């Protein structure tokens, strides 16, 4: 009987993220958590001879959020540029999960056309050991560059 080895699970700390903004690649070492979700959009379909409602996928929407340490001005500047000029910026985020103790290898996912929803422009907190901020975003496409292997 097969079972999952604990060593094949992926440590959340064993990852990297890079943002490509205006052609410049920046390591996002300040990311604490990042999660991106694709949600299907569905239409309800009623048909003759069936009392129940069926569902048909009609599209999708990508959104996400990240908690970052409050130590980069990059996203605040992007939001300020939008506020002042009306020109919005889209960029890519590449996320790699690679735990050297796991036999499943690495997975690389690129979120394409990332666009910020909200950014904290200023923050103070006398109770915090390290300031953090939540950044929500949407994205337009996804690419999987590397896929995990099956566990050994």
C-alpha positions as CSV (number, residue, x, y, z in Angstrom):
1,X,0.0,0.0,0.0
2,X,1.4,3.4,-1.0
3,X,1.5,6.3,1.5
4,X,2.7,9.9,1.5
5,X,6.1,10.4,3.1
6,X,6.3,13.6,5.2
7,X,9.6,14.4,3.6
8,X,7.8,14.8,0.2
9,X,5.5,17.6,1.5
10,X,6.7,21.1,0.5
11,X,8.0,23.6,3.2
12,X,6.4,27.0,2.7
13,X,9.7,28.6,3.3
14,X,11.4,26.8,0.5
15,X,10.3,29.1,-2.3
16,X,11.2,32.1,-4.3
17,X,9.2,34.9,-6.1
18,X,10.3,37.3,-8.7
19,X,8.4,40.3,-10.2
20,X,9.1,41.5,-13.7
21,X,8.0,45.1,-13.8
22,X,8.8,47.2,-16.9
23,X,11.3,44.6,-18.1
24,X,13.2,44.6,-14.7
25,X,13.3,41.5,-12.7
26,X,13.2,42.0,-8.9
27,X,13.5,39.2,-6.3
28,X,10.5,39.5,-4.0
29,X,12.4,38.5,-0.8
30,X,10.0,40.6,1.2
31,X,7.0,38.3,0.5
32,X,5.7,36.5,3.6
33,X,2.7,34.8,2.0
34,X,1.3,34.8,-1.5
35,X,-1.8,33.0,-2.8
36,X,-3.3,33.2,-6.2
37,X,-6.7,31.6,-7.1
38,X,-8.6,31.0,-10.3
39,X,-12.3,31.0,-10.0
40,X,-14.6,29.7,-12.7
41,X,-17.5,31.8,-13.8
42,X,-20.6,29.7,-14.4
43,X,-24.0,30.3,-15.9
44,X,-27.1,28.5,-14.6
45,X,-28.8,26.5,-17.4
46,X,-32.4,25.3,-17.2
47,X,-33.4,22.6,-19.7
48,X,-36.7,20.9,-20.6
49,X,-37.3,17.6,-18.8
50,X,-35.1,18.4,-15.9
51,X,-36.2,20.1,-12.7
52,X,-32.7,20.8,-11.5
53,X,-30.5,23.7,-12.6
54,X,-27.3,22.7,-14.4
55,X,-24.2,24.7,-14.6
56,X,-22.0,25.6,-17.5
57,X,-18.5,27.1,-17.2
58,X,-18.4,30.4,-19.1
59,X,-15.0,31.9,-18.1
60,X,-12.7,32.5,-15.2
61,X,-11.2,35.2,-13.0
62,X,-7.8,35.3,-11.4
63,X,-7.2,37.1,-8.1
64,X,-4.8,36.9,-5.2
65,X,-3.2,38.5,-2.3
66,X,0.2,38.6,-0.7
67,X,1.4,39.6,2.7
68,X,4.7,41.4,2.5
69,X,7.0,43.0,5.0
70,X,6.6,46.8,4.8
71,X,10.0,47.5,3.3
72,X,9.6,48.3,-0.4
73,X,8.2,51.4,-2.0
74,X,7.8,49.8,-5.4
75,X,4.1,49.1,-5.1
76,X,3.3,52.4,-3.4
77,X,5.1,54.2,-6.3
78,X,3.2,52.2,-8.9
79,X,-0.1,53.2,-7.2
80,X,1.0,56.8,-6.9
81,X,1.9,56.8,-10.6
82,X,-1.6,55.6,-11.5
83,X,-3.1,58.2,-9.2
84,X,-1.2,61.0,-10.8
85,X,-1.1,60.0,-14.5
86,X,-4.0,57.5,-14.9
87,X,-1.5,55.0,-16.5
88,X,-1.9,51.6,-14.9
89,X,0.9,49.0,-14.7
90,X,0.7,45.3,-15.3
91,X,3.5,43.0,-14.4
92,X,4.3,39.3,-13.9
93,X,5.1,37.3,-10.8
94,X,7.0,34.0,-11.0
95,X,6.6,31.7,-8.0
96,X,8.9,28.7,-7.5
97,X,8.3,26.0,-4.8
98,X,11.4,23.8,-4.4
99,X,12.1,21.9,-1.2
100,X,15.4,20.0,-1.5
101,X,14.2,17.4,1.0
102,X,11.3,16.4,-1.2
103,X,11.5,14.0,-4.1
104,X,8.8,15.8,-6.1
105,X,11.2,18.5,-7.5
106,X,10.1,22.0,-8.2
107,X,7.1,23.8,-9.5
108,X,7.2,27.2,-11.2
109,X,4.1,29.2,-11.9
110,X,4.0,32.6,-13.6
111,X,1.1,34.9,-13.0
112,X,0.8,37.1,-16.1
113,X,-0.7,40.6,-16.2
114,X,-0.8,41.1,-12.5
115,X,-2.6,44.4,-11.5
116,X,-2.7,45.8,-8.0
117,X,-6.1,46.4,-6.3
118,X,-5.0,48.2,-3.2
119,X,-1.8,49.3,-1.5
120,X,-1.2,50.7,1.9
121,X,0.4,54.1,1.3
122,X,1.6,54.7,4.9
123,X,1.8,52.5,8.1
124,X,2.7,52.8,11.7
125,X,2.1,50.2,14.5
126,X,3.7,50.5,17.9
127,X,2.7,46.9,18.7
128,X,4.4,45.3,15.7
129,X,7.8,43.8,15.7
130,X,7.9,44.0,11.9
131,X,5.5,46.0,9.8
132,X,3.5,44.0,7.2
133,X,1.0,44.9,4.5
134,X,-1.6,43.1,2.6
135,X,-1.6,43.6,-1.2
136,X,-4.5,42.3,-3.2
137,X,-4.3,41.9,-7.0
138,X,-5.8,40.4,-10.1
139,X,-4.1,38.6,-12.9
140,X,-4.9,37.9,-16.6
141,X,-3.1,34.5,-17.3
142,X,-1.1,31.7,-15.8
143,X,1.8,29.6,-17.1
144,X,3.2,26.5,-15.5
145,X,6.9,26.4,-16.4
146,X,7.9,23.4,-14.2
147,X,5.5,20.8,-12.7
148,X,6.0,18.8,-9.6
149,X,7.0,15.1,-10.2
150,X,5.1,12.2,-8.6
151,X,6.6,11.3,-5.2
152,X,9.3,8.7,-5.3
